[in-house]
Amino acid sequence: MTTLFISDLHLEESRPDITEAFLSFLKQKASGVEQLYILGDFFEAWIGDDEKTPLQERIAEALQEVSAGGTEIFLMHGNRDFLIGEAFCNRAGATLLADPTVIDLYGTPTLLMHGDSLCTADVEYQKFRASMRNPQMIQMMLARPLEDRQQMARQLREISMAKNQGKAETIMDVTPEEVVKEMEKHSVQRLIHGHTHRPAIHELNANGQQAWRIVLGDWDRNVWWLEARPGQEPELKKAPLS
C-alpha cells in the first residue's frame, strides 16, 4: 500500500525532458500504487479544457492508463492551471480536489493545499488570486475565443515573471502564522503542499502539539515526490530529471 504526492511539474511543450520524466514516473512509480495526488501547477499554463494540445492529450492518455490499472488519481488546481475542469479530469481518469482538502492518510488526518494561499505577505498576489478565482471572472475568461485566451496567458506569464524578479524571497514563501492558522482551522498535525519550490519537511507547533509541514519540490532539475505507506512517516524523495 503506497500513496504518492507530486506538484509543480509545470508541464509545457518547451520542456520535453519534464514530460518524459513524468511519463517514466507514471510507469515506474505510480502504476499499481493506491493513490497519486497532483497538488497543482501540473501544467505551466491552462486556458481551458477545450484547448486539447498534443501534450495535454498525451498526458491525459497516460494518466487514464494508470487509472485504469487501479490507481486513484487526484488533481488539485495550482496558480498556473486553475482553469483545469471536469472535462480534462474525465479524459485523464482523475478526480478534481478542492484547495484545501483534508484526507485520511493511513490513519493520520492530512491537509492538502497547493500552497499559494499561504503566501499572505505577497499582498499584491493575493488580491490578484482572489480576482482571478472569482467564478464570474472564470466564466468570462472561458467564454472568450481560444486565441484570445492563449494571448492572455502569455501576457499574464510575462507580467508574473517580471514582478517576481523584484520581490524578496521571504515574500514569496509561506507565512508561518498562516500555516498554523490553516492547520488549526482543519484540526490537523500534517500539511502537504507545493508552490514555493522549496522542498523540505518542517517541524512546527499547531493545536498545541508537534506538527509537520511537508513541501513538495518542483520538477525543474529533479523529480520530486512524497511517498507514504501505512505505519511509516512519509518520505520526501528525489531523482535526477534526466
Residue pairs with C-beta under 8 A, 6 or more apart in sequence:
1 34
1 106
1 229
1 230
2 33
2 34
2 227
2 228
2 229
3 33
3 34
3 35
3 36
3 37
3 105
3 106
3 227
3 228
3 229
4 29
4 30
4 33
4 35
4 36
4 37
4 225
4 226
4 227
4 228
5 36
5 37
5 39
5 112
5 192
5 216
5 225
5 226
5 228
5 234
6 25
6 36
6 37
6 38
6 39
6 216
6 219
6 224
6 225
6 226
7 38
7 39
7 40
7 41
7 42
7 78
7 114
7 115
7 193
7 194
7 195
7 216
7 218
8 40
8 41
8 78
8 194
8 195
8 197
8 216
8 217
8 218
8 219
9 18
9 22
9 38
9 41
9 42
9 43
9 218
9 219
10 18
10 41
10 43
10 44
10 80
10 218
10 219
10 220
11 18
11 19
11 22
11 42
11 43
11 44
11 55
11 59
12 18
12 43
12 44
12 45
12 55
13 53
13 55
15 44
17 241
17 242
18 219
18 220
18 241
19 55
19 58
19 59
21 219
21 223
21 241
21 242
22 59
22 62
22 219
23 62
25 223
25 225
26 62
26 63
26 65
26 66
29 225
30 36
30 66
30 71
31 66
31 69
31 71
32 69
32 70
32 71
33 71
34 71
34 72
35 71
35 72
35 73
35 74
36 66
36 71
36 72
36 73
36 74
37 74
37 76
37 97
37 112
37 192
38 73
38 74
38 75
38 76
38 94
39 76
39 78
39 112
39 113
39 114
39 115
39 192
39 193
39 194
39 216
40 76
40 77
40 78
40 79
40 80
40 81
40 99
40 114
40 115
40 116
40 194
40 195
41 78
41 79
41 80
41 81
41 114
41 194
41 195
41 218
42 75
42 78
42 81
42 84
43 56
43 80
43 81
43 84
44 80
44 81
44 157
45 80
45 81
45 153
45 157
46 80
46 81
46 82
46 83
46 84
47 83
47 141
47 146
47 149
47 150
47 152
47 153
48 83
48 85
48 141
48 142
48 146
48 149
49 83
49 84
49 85
49 86
49 87
49 88
50 87
50 146
51 146
51 149
51 150
56 88
57 91
59 92
60 88
60 91
60 92
61 91
63 73
63 92
63 93
63 94
64 91
64 92
64 93
66 73
66 93
67 73
67 92
67 93
67 94
68 93
72 95
73 92
73 93
73 94
73 95
74 94
74 95
74 96
74 97
75 84
75 89
75 92
75 94
75 95
75 96
75 97
76 96
76 97
76 98
76 99
76 101
76 112
76 113
76 114
77 84
77 96
77 99
77 114
78 114
78 116
78 194
78 195
79 114
79 116
79 129
79 195
82 132
82 133
82 138
83 138
83 141
83 142
84 96
85 96
86 96
88 94
89 95
89 96
97 112
99 112
99 113
99 114
99 117
100 111
100 112
100 113
100 117
100 182
100 186
101 111
101 112
101 113
102 109
102 110
102 111
102 112
102 186
102 188
103 109
103 110
103 112
104 110
105 190
105 228
105 234
106 228
106 229
106 230
106 231
107 230
108 189
108 190
109 186
109 187
109 188
109 189
109 190
110 188
110 190
110 191
110 192
111 182
111 183
111 186
111 188
111 190
111 191
111 192
112 191
112 192
112 193
113 182
113 191
113 192
113 193
114 193
114 194
114 195
115 174
115 193
115 194
115 195
115 196
115 215
116 125
116 129
116 195
117 126
117 129
117 178
118 174
118 175
118 178
118 179
118 182
118 193
118 195
119 125
119 126
119 171
119 172
119 173
119 174
119 175
119 178
119 195
119 196
120 126
120 175
120 178
121 170
121 171
121 173
121 175
122 167
122 171
122 172
124 163
131 137
132 138
141 149
141 152
142 149
144 152
164 172
172 196
173 196
173 198
174 193
174 196
174 213
176 204
179 191
179 204
179 206
179 213
180 204
180 205
180 206
182 191
183 189
183 191
183 206
183 207
183 211
183 213
184 206
184 207
187 207
188 206
188 207
188 211
189 206
189 207
189 209
189 210
189 211
189 212
190 211
190 212
190 213
190 214
191 211
191 212
191 213
191 214
192 214
192 216
192 226
192 234
193 213
193 214
193 215
193 216
194 215
194 216
194 217
194 218
196 215
197 217
197 218
197 220
198 215
198 217
199 215
199 216
199 217
199 218
199 224
199 236
199 238
200 214
200 215
200 236
201 212
201 213
201 214
201 215
201 236
202 212
202 213
202 214
202 215
203 210
203 211
203 212
204 210
204 211
204 212
204 213
205 211
214 226
214 234
214 236
216 224
216 225
216 226
216 236
217 224
217 236
217 238
218 224
219 241
220 241
221 240
221 241
222 238
222 239
222 240
222 241
223 238
223 239
223 240
223 241
224 236
224 237
224 238
225 236
225 237
225 238
226 234
226 235
226 236
226 237
227 234
227 235
227 237
228 234
228 235
